[in-house]
Amino acid sequence: MWEDSREEGSPPVRWTEFADAFIDHFLPAETKAARAAELENLKHGRMSVWEYHMRFACMFKYAIYMFPTMEARVRRFIQGLSPLVINEAAIAALNSDMNYGKIVAFAQARETRKLKNRMERESSNRARSAGNFSGTFGGGGGGRTAFRGGSSGPS
């Protein structure tokens, strides 16, 4: 119906034109405004980068007008990232050929690397802590034993 309503001899329809017209026709303005507000407030938080990207992409289609260029879209995605990856992603975005897909992949890789490093550090710290347990309180041989509460000296 939409295509039939266009002027005769019009150039072929681009997908984005059709998608915009479809959303404008079938999606109430209130719903679009709500999705746009959700997108403005979206933060990475406790989600993985992938989950954040999926939520961002779902809301973005209702508010394309808010970020008319690839740079604006990348910038908004980065603004919502967690402190774990935001600095590196912001620096990577300065690359002239950075697009949305590349910044998502970059942020995912950094998140994975940093979480892996954090887990390795925590595991190492736990192992070190467990290795330092000497079995006595007070540090030397003259202290009380750890679990019997007795002492090694005269009463």
Secondary structure in CASP SS format (residue, H / E / C, confidence):
PFRMAT SS
TARGET T0000
AUTHOR 0000-0000-0000
METHOD secondary structure of the structure
MODEL  1
M C 1.00
W C 1.00
E C 1.00
D C 1.00
S C 1.00
R C 1.00
E C 1.00
E C 1.00
G C 1.00
S C 1.00
P C 1.00
P C 1.00
V C 1.00
R C 1.00
W H 1.00
T H 1.00
E H 1.00
F H 1.00
A H 1.00
D H 1.00
A H 1.00
F H 1.00
I H 1.00
D H 1.00
H H 1.00
F H 1.00
L C 1.00
P C 1.00
A H 1.00
E H 1.00
T H 1.00
K H 1.00
A H 1.00
A H 1.00
R H 1.00
A H 1.00
A H 1.00
E H 1.00
L H 1.00
E H 1.00
N H 1.00
L C 1.00
K C 1.00
H C 1.00
G C 1.00
R C 1.00
M C 1.00
S C 1.00
V H 1.00
W H 1.00
E H 1.00
Y H 1.00
H H 1.00
M H 1.00
R H 1.00
F H 1.00
A H 1.00
C H 1.00
M H 1.00
F H 1.00
K C 1.00
Y C 1.00
A C 1.00
I H 1.00
Y H 1.00
M H 1.00
F C 1.00
P C 1.00
T C 1.00
M H 1.00
E H 1.00
A H 1.00
R H 1.00
V H 1.00
R H 1.00
R H 1.00
F H 1.00
I H 1.00
Q H 1.00
G C 1.00
L C 1.00
S C 1.00
P C 1.00
L C 1.00
V C 1.00
I H 1.00
N H 1.00
E H 1.00
A H 1.00
A H 1.00
I H 1.00
A H 1.00
A C 1.00
L C 1.00
N C 1.00
S C 1.00
D C 1.00
M C 1.00
N C 1.00
Y H 1.00
G H 1.00
K H 1.00
I H 1.00
V H 1.00
A H 1.00
F H 1.00
A H 1.00
Q H 1.00
A H 1.00
R H 1.00
E H 1.00
T H 1.00
R H 1.00
K H 1.00
L H 1.00
K H 1.00
N H 1.00
R H 1.00
M H 1.00
E H 1.00
R H 1.00
E H 1.00
S H 1.00
S H 1.00
N H 1.00
R H 1.00
A H 1.00
R H 1.00
S H 1.00
A H 1.00
G H 1.00
N C 1.00
F C 1.00
S C 1.00
G C 1.00
T E 1.00
F C 1.00
G C 1.00
G C 1.00
G C 1.00
G C 1.00
G C 1.00
G C 1.00
R C 1.00
T E 1.00
A C 1.00
F C 1.00
R C 1.00
G C 1.00
G C 1.00
S C 1.00
S C 1.00
G C 1.00
P C 1.00
S C 1.00
END
